[in-house]
Amino acid sequence: MSKSSSRGLKLTTVIFAVFVMAVSAVLSNTSVADDMDVKTAQSEQ
């Protein structure tokens, strides 16, 4: 029982983390795109 509950807790934590990251990405999608352009330009050099 404790093993399955700890797995469920980890799974819930992962899903929550992904959800938070997705929401923050949607809220700041323009700044994220700008950051990606900067990283791409730096990696090309």
PLY file of the C-alpha trace (Angstrom):
ply
format ascii 1.0
element vertex 45
property float x
property float y
property float z
element edge 44
property int vertex1
property int vertex2
end_header
0.00 0.00 0.00
2.72 2.43 0.93
4.63 1.65 -2.27
1.67 2.41 -4.53
0.81 5.57 -2.59
4.38 6.84 -2.88
4.28 6.16 -6.62
0.99 8.00 -6.86
2.48 10.91 -4.94
5.48 11.05 -7.27
3.23 10.82 -10.33
1.00 13.59 -8.99
4.05 15.74 -8.28
5.38 15.21 -11.81
2.00 16.01 -13.37
1.70 19.12 -11.17
5.21 20.27 -12.12
4.48 19.78 -15.83
1.18 21.64 -15.43
2.88 24.57 -13.69
5.57 24.70 -16.39
2.94 24.61 -19.13
0.90 27.40 -17.53
3.96 29.59 -17.01
5.02 28.94 -20.61
1.59 29.96 -21.90
1.55 33.08 -19.73
4.98 34.14 -20.99
5.04 32.49 -24.41
6.51 35.57 -26.13
9.44 35.84 -23.71
10.05 32.08 -23.99
10.18 32.40 -27.79
12.63 35.28 -27.46
14.83 33.22 -25.12
14.78 30.31 -27.60
15.83 32.62 -30.44
18.72 33.96 -28.34
19.87 30.43 -27.40
19.65 29.30 -31.04
21.69 32.31 -32.22
24.33 31.68 -29.55
24.60 27.96 -30.38
25.05 28.73 -34.10
28.13 30.83 -33.31
0 1
1 2
2 3
3 4
4 5
5 6
6 7
7 8
8 9
9 10
10 11
11 12
12 13
13 14
14 15
15 16
16 17
17 18
18 19
19 20
20 21
21 22
22 23
23 24
24 25
25 26
26 27
27 28
28 29
29 30
30 31
31 32
32 33
33 34
34 35
35 36
36 37
37 38
38 39
39 40
40 41
41 42
42 43
43 44
